[in-house]
């Protein structure tokens, strides 16, 4: 089953056709590589530095994440729910 894709360039269509012939293992490796490439292009280094610092603080137990439902409740209490 394939998802509907937006209009793709001829090169992208060739790549997708080739990908459809690959094993699941190869697709997984390529997906991981592509994800890394996108992260490297999508975010400037200073933003990645902030993310890495926050992850490091969590790993060290210096920062405790707040569950999303609690965050939403705090925002609703502070700003009120918008329609």
Protein Blocks (a to p, Z undefined) as FASTA:
>chain_A
ZZddddddfklmmmmmmmmmpcfklmmmmmmmmmmmmmmmmpcfklmmmmmmmmmmmmno
paccddfklmmmmmmmmnopaZZ
